[in-house]
Amino acid sequence: MHLRSKRLYLRPLTTSDAASVFAIMKDPEAMRFWDWPAIRDFETTAEIVAAQIADMEAGRACYWAMALDPAEPAIGCCDLSELDYRHRRAELGFFLNRAQWGCGYAREAMMAVISHAWNDLRLERLWARCHAGNERSRKLLETLGFVYEGLLRGHVLREGERRDCAIYGRLRG
């Protein structure tokens, strides 16, 4: 399903978006707070995008490419993953090309995704996870009405280092 915000087009992720995704994933600063370090080869990114498309086709997730115009390359991606219709919940995620940071695009995209989750998918709980120290994501989640729920100590193993992750949640209403 395509989503629209004031300035963004959110289109379902396709294999043709892999180059734009790679442009973000190869940037060490953009990947600083992700579960894995910057990706050095396009093929790995293409495999990740293919797996995300398979998850969409299986009904386990929704992945969108964020673009300023429908025909332009993606400036970021966002998603609802871990879709659980029985419990009416999903995990929310997002990342953006560093050149677009600070423009309000992530907030705008997330508001469209949250509206879709509540109104179209009839979900009742959304949650998000961010690495400890990721102040930009923390602030965005709080601005979107998410509440800090706890810390997953040593939740991620990245390059031999255990990283803590903060959990934020939001209930419909």
N, C-alpha and C positions, 0 to 999 in steps of 0.2 A: 504494500500500500504506500502510495506517495503521500507525504505530509508537506505542509506549507506553513511558513511563518512570515513575518513582515518582510524579511530580507533574504530568506533561505528557502531552497528547495531541498527536501529530503526525499531521495529516491532509493528504492531497494538496491542494496549493494550488488554489483555484478563483477564479473571477471575483468571487465574493462576499467574498473576502478583500482585495480591492483597497482598501477604505476603511481597514482596519487597517494595511495596508502603507503607505498614504499617510500615516497618522498618524506613522509612523516616518520615512519618507523626506522629510517636510517639516521635520523637526527638524534644524537645522544642527549641533547637537552630535552627534546620532546619526549624521549623515552626514560627520562631520569626516574620517574615514579611508576614505571610499569613493572610487570612481573619478569620481564626479560630485558636485556640490554638492547641497544640499537642493533638493528638487523643489517647485516652487511651485503646480503645477496637478494636479488629480486625474486628468485625462485622460492625462497622461504616465505616471503610475503605472499606470493601467488598461492602457495599451499594454504596459508592461513585464511586468505580470502575464499578459497575454494571450500574449506571446512566450514566457514561461516555461512556460505551459500547453502551447503548441504544441511546445516542446522536449520536454516530458514525453510527449506523445502520439507524438512521433517516436522516442522511446526514447533521446534524447540526454542526458536529465537527470531527476532526481527533485527536486521542490520540495515542501516541507512548510510548512504554517502551524502554529506552536506555539501551543497553547491550554491553559489551566488546566482547562477542561471542554470536552467535545466541542461543546457548543452555544454556547460563548462566543466572542467575537472573538479574533483572533490577537494574541498579545503579541510575536510575532517570527516569523521565517522561517529555515529552514535548507535546505541542498541538497547534492546530489551532482551536479555538472555536468561537462561535458567527459568524459562517460562513454565509455570506450574498452575494450570487451570483449575485443578482440584482445590488448591489452597488460594487461588486467585492472587498470585504474587509473581514478581520477576525482579531480576537485577538490572539496574540501569547503568549504562556506561557511555563514555564519550572521550574523544581526543581530537585535537585540532592542530593543523599546521602552525608552527610557531609564528610565522609571519602574520597570522590572524589572531594571535592572543591579544586580549584586552579590548576587543571590538564588540563584545557582547554576543557573539555568535553561539557560543556554547550554551549560554543561558536561554537564548531564543530557541535553539534546537531542542533543548531539554524540556522546555515548556510545551512544545508541540508533541514530543514523545510522551510526556506525562498525560497530556490531554487525550492522546490516542489510547494510552494504557487504561485510563479511567473510563472513557466514553465508548470506545470501540471494542476493546478487549474485555471490559468489565472487571479489570483487576482491582484489588482492594489494598494491596501492599506493594510498595516498591522499596528496594534497598540498593545501596551502593557501597562499594569498598574503595578506599584510597589508602595509599601507603602513608605511614606516619611521616609528617613533615611536608606533605603536599598541601600547602596553604591555599593555593588557587582552587583546587578541587574542593577542599573543605569549605571555603567561603561560598563557592557556587552552590554546593549542596545545601548549606544553611539558608542561603538566599531563596532557594527553591522550596523551603519548608521541610527539609530533611532534618532529623534529630539524631544527634550522636547516641549510639546504642552500646558501644563498647569497643574494646581493643582485642584483636586477634594477635596474640604475641607470637612472633616468629612464624607468621603464616606463610610467607613466601621465602623460598631459597633462591637467591639471585647471585650468581658469580661467587658462590661459596659463603655468602652472607645471609643470615636470617633477617627478614624484615617484618616489622609489625604493620598491621593494617587496621585502620579505623573503619567501623561499620556505621553507616547512617541509614535510617529508615524513615519512611513516610507512609502513613495510612490515608486512605481516601477520605475526603471529608473536609 
